[in-house]
Amino acid sequence: MSSPRPPLFDFRTAKLAAARARAIGGDRFLLRAAADGVADRLAPVTRSFARGLVVGDEVPPQIAPFSGDWTTATFDAHEILPAGERQFDLAVSLYSLQAINDLPGALIQVRRALKPDGLFLAALFGGGTLKELRDAFAYGESESLGGVSPRISPFADVRDAGGLLQRAGFALPVADVERLTVRYGDFAALARDLRAHGQTNALSERSRKFLRRDTLAATLAHYRAHHGEDGKLRATFETLYLTGWTPHESQQQPLKPGSAKASLAEALGTSEIVISDSRKPR
């Protein structure tokens, strides 16, 4: 009997990476930009939020003004969010769902923590994130080792993000993406930024061996040749912004098919032309 497949992410490793990032205290520009992005999406909302939940360790200053009473909570090793049910009007996550194995289940827990007509906003890394590094590692390992090991986490696609919200029971789901290209003077600078953001390899099936010199050399040569520009190394970061509301009777509802009182032709001020289907018997 085969042993069960390990989870995609190693919880302990992801937690250690996050703790090391906080200790480093580097320029966490991606987290800052994500907080600005969430704040920009909150600003047009006219209602106030009495109680807010940050799925994470701290309340970013850009988010703090949107509620007078904030609570922080993080998922534990069993991916349980200790936040209670129907406690909050607003929930925010800034990359804190990145290393969750059961993302739909995590989103369901966030929805349950919100009151009816509560708002959820999240920032996640999108599918194009670190595509250059992924390509370079794939080439470097194939050339030197004859195979590829998991080094870059899989990231969600914007086309699937709205479906994740619907699957978790959120109403009025919206998903949009922002892309940022950063140019680094060398590979070490990129590695420092990834450590500062806690985004080092936390995959369960990652290689535990040190990166061989010939693998690193082949990886860097490919990176410079295919993703370099004016002596700099390009690195793409995509941020997906997810917005969803917990269902409430006051929200807009889609019309039932066939319930329209006016035709599209009337709305456009033109004549309606009926085309018969020649395949149907007369």
TORTOR-592984 format. One line per 10 residues: number of its first residue (from 1); for each residue x, z negated, y of C-alpha. Coordinates in nm, 3 decimals, padded with zeros to 5 digits. Layout:
NUM = X/Z/Y; ...
END
This chain:
1 = 00.000/00.000/00.000; 00.148/00.104/00.334; 00.203/-00.157/00.603; -00.013/-00.135/00.917; 00.130/00.062/01.206; 00.270/-00.165/01.481; 00.099/-00.167/01.820; 00.222/00.086/02.073; 00.360/-00.177/02.313; 00.563/-00.489/02.242
11 = 00.394/-00.767/02.440; 00.696/-00.999/02.450; 00.930/-00.724/02.570; 00.685/-00.614/02.841; 00.651/-00.973/02.963; 01.028/-01.021/02.973; 01.068/-00.696/03.169; 00.807/-00.813/03.423; 00.974/-01.154/03.459; 01.315/-00.991/03.506
21 = 01.170/-00.760/03.772; 01.039/-01.058/03.969; 01.377/-01.230/03.941; 01.566/-00.921/04.057; 01.357/-00.897/04.372; 01.449/-00.533/04.435; 01.261/-00.279/04.643; 00.934/-00.246/04.451; 00.819/00.049/04.658; 00.582/00.182/04.392
31 = 00.392/-00.147/04.377; 00.378/-00.157/04.756; 00.247/00.199/04.773; -00.016/00.123/04.507; -00.134/-00.182/04.702; -00.164/00.037/05.012; -00.358/00.295/04.810; -00.604/00.038/04.679; -00.645/-00.109/05.028; -00.719/00.238/05.165
41 = -00.993/00.281/04.905; -01.137/-00.063/04.980; -01.144/-00.016/05.358; -01.452/00.214/05.372; -01.662/-00.026/05.160; -01.901/-00.197/05.399; -01.994/-00.497/05.187; -01.796/-00.821/05.167; -01.655/-00.976/04.850; -01.693/-01.352/04.809
51 = -01.470/-01.386/04.503; -01.186/-01.156/04.407; -00.983/-01.126/04.087; -00.633/-00.984/04.068; -00.536/-00.888/03.714; -00.174/-00.988/03.762; 00.052/-01.266/03.883; 00.004/-01.252/04.260; -00.226/-01.127/04.533; -00.059/-00.848/04.733
61 = -00.079/-00.905/05.110; -00.246/-00.564/05.158; -00.534/-00.675/04.933; -00.570/-01.038/05.048; -00.800/-00.971/05.350; -01.074/-00.818/05.134; -01.183/-01.153/04.988; -01.161/-01.512/05.100; -01.130/-01.655/04.749; -00.882/-01.497/04.507
71 = -00.803/-01.578/04.144; -00.516/-01.435/03.940; -00.529/-01.385/03.563; -00.317/-01.196/03.310; -00.383/-01.073/02.958; -00.231/-01.293/02.689; -00.049/-01.187/02.371; -00.385/-01.118/02.205; -00.491/-00.905/02.503; -00.757/-01.155/02.612
81 = -00.824/-01.195/02.985; -00.906/-01.560/03.069; -01.142/-01.489/03.357; -01.490/-01.586/03.241; -01.798/-01.364/03.272; -01.985/-01.255/03.587; -01.757/-01.461/03.810; -01.625/-01.207/04.060; -01.745/-00.946/04.310; -01.416/-00.756/04.315
91 = -01.135/-00.697/04.063; -00.802/-00.528/04.132; -00.517/-00.427/03.901; -00.184/-00.285/04.015; -00.003/-00.147/03.709; -00.088/-00.466/03.515; -00.277/-00.264/03.250; 00.025/-00.042/03.185; 00.143/-00.203/02.861; -00.200/-00.280/02.715
101 = -00.256/-00.146/02.364; -00.637/-00.150/02.379; -00.701/-00.015/02.728; -01.076/00.050/02.679; -01.115/-00.306/02.550; -00.923/-00.444/02.848; -01.146/-00.251/03.089; -01.454/-00.391/02.915; -01.321/-00.743/02.970; -01.266/-00.671/03.340
111 = -01.620/-00.535/03.368; -01.759/-00.848/03.204; -01.570/-01.065/03.454; -01.753/-00.891/03.739; -02.101/-00.965/03.863; -02.358/-00.681/03.865; -02.268/-00.432/04.138; -01.911/-00.562/04.137; -01.625/-00.329/04.225; -01.314/-00.258/04.019
121 = -01.005/-00.074/04.147; -00.691/-00.014/03.946; -00.361/00.170/03.980; -00.198/00.311/03.666; 00.097/00.540/03.613; -00.023/00.893/03.541; 00.084/01.150/03.285; 00.344/01.322/03.505; 00.542/01.003/03.565; 00.911/01.035/03.473
131 = 00.857/01.379/03.323; 01.212/01.472/03.416; 01.359/01.170/03.238; 01.141/01.230/02.933; 01.262/01.590/02.913; 01.628/01.493/02.959; 01.619/01.223/02.690; 01.445/01.461/02.447; 01.720/01.717/02.498; 02.005/01.465/02.487
141 = 01.890/01.302/02.163; 01.809/01.633/01.996; 02.156/01.765/02.078; 02.352/01.457/01.972; 02.130/01.294/01.708; 01.914/01.574/01.575; 01.591/01.391/01.662; 01.400/01.209/01.933; 01.316/00.838/01.961; 01.042/00.689/02.182
151 = 01.198/00.602/02.517; 00.931/00.676/02.782; 00.584/00.524/02.759; 00.284/00.754/02.727; 00.079/00.761/03.046; -00.289/00.834/03.102; -00.408/01.171/03.233; -00.635/01.184/03.538; -00.884/01.397/03.342; -00.924/01.116/03.088
161 = -00.927/00.826/03.334; -01.289/00.867/03.444; -01.392/00.883/03.079; -01.216/00.553/03.014; -01.421/00.388/03.288; -01.745/00.529/03.149; -01.651/00.421/02.800; -01.597/00.067/02.931; -01.946/00.066/03.087; -01.859/00.118/03.454
171 = -02.100/00.310/03.676; -02.009/00.568/03.942; -01.655/00.618/03.804; -01.397/00.795/04.018; -01.037/00.882/03.927; -00.786/01.042/04.160; -00.410/01.086/04.160; -00.122/01.063/04.408; 00.223/01.205/04.331; 00.557/01.094/04.468
181 = 00.892/01.265/04.409; 01.198/01.045/04.461; 01.552/01.188/04.481; 01.832/00.970/04.346; 02.203/01.000/04.410; 02.279/00.910/04.050; 02.117/00.801/03.725; 02.213/00.436/03.779; 01.995/00.419/04.092; 01.693/00.541/03.895
191 = 01.761/00.286/03.622; 01.781/00.007/03.884; 01.444/00.103/04.029; 01.282/00.109/03.686; 01.417/-00.241/03.612; 01.300/-00.366/03.952; 00.946/-00.246/03.869; 00.951/-00.389/03.515; 00.919/-00.039/03.371; 01.193/-00.045/03.110
201 = 01.120/00.057/02.751; 00.865/-00.181/02.594; 00.751/00.046/02.310; 00.729/-00.130/01.974; 00.905/00.152/01.790; 01.186/00.194/02.041; 01.542/00.218/01.912; 01.727/-00.115/01.916; 02.066/00.056/01.915; 02.283/00.102/02.223
211 = 02.264/00.448/02.375; 02.556/00.651/02.241; 02.800/00.797/02.490; 02.751/01.154/02.371; 02.371/01.111/02.391; 02.397/00.979/02.747; 02.633/01.259/02.845; 02.401/01.528/02.707; 02.101/01.362/02.873; 02.266/01.346/03.216
221 = 02.399/01.701/03.191; 02.050/01.831/03.116; 01.897/01.616/03.391; 02.140/01.751/03.653; 02.103/02.111/03.537; 01.725/02.123/03.514; 01.599/01.851/03.748; 01.871/01.830/04.011; 01.853/01.946/04.371; 02.134/01.936/04.630
231 = 02.327/01.691/04.414; 02.025/01.461/04.373; 01.818/01.383/04.063; 01.443/01.428/04.100; 01.206/01.168/03.953; 00.829/01.212/03.963; 00.590/00.917/03.982; 00.214/00.969/03.950; -00.032/00.693/04.035; -00.387/00.716/03.904
241 = -00.646/00.525/04.105; -00.953/00.420/03.909; -01.270/00.307/04.084; -01.584/00.185/03.910; -01.884/-00.041/03.969; -02.062/-00.270/03.728; -02.414/-00.133/03.677; -02.694/-00.249/03.904; -03.047/-00.122/03.966; -02.971/-00.061/04.335
251 = -02.710/00.205/04.254; -02.777/00.577/04.267; -02.912/00.715/03.941; -02.890/01.074/03.819; -03.218/01.268/03.816; -03.377/01.357/03.485; -03.341/01.722/03.383; -03.634/01.929/03.512; -03.742/01.670/03.770; -03.633/01.870/04.078
261 = -03.917/01.947/04.323; -03.745/02.249/04.480; -03.546/02.534/04.329; -03.190/02.626/04.421; -03.321/02.957/04.558; -03.544/02.772/04.807; -03.254/02.553/04.917; -03.040/02.863/04.979; -03.323/03.052/05.152; -03.316/03.342/04.909
271 = -03.540/03.497/04.645; -03.530/03.388/04.285; -03.473/03.669/04.035; -03.585/03.607/03.680; -03.379/03.789/03.418; -03.547/03.829/03.083; -03.354/03.775/02.761; -03.363/04.097/02.561; -03.281/03.907/02.246; -03.617/03.730/02.248
281 = -03.916/03.908/02.092; -04.164/04.043/02.347
END
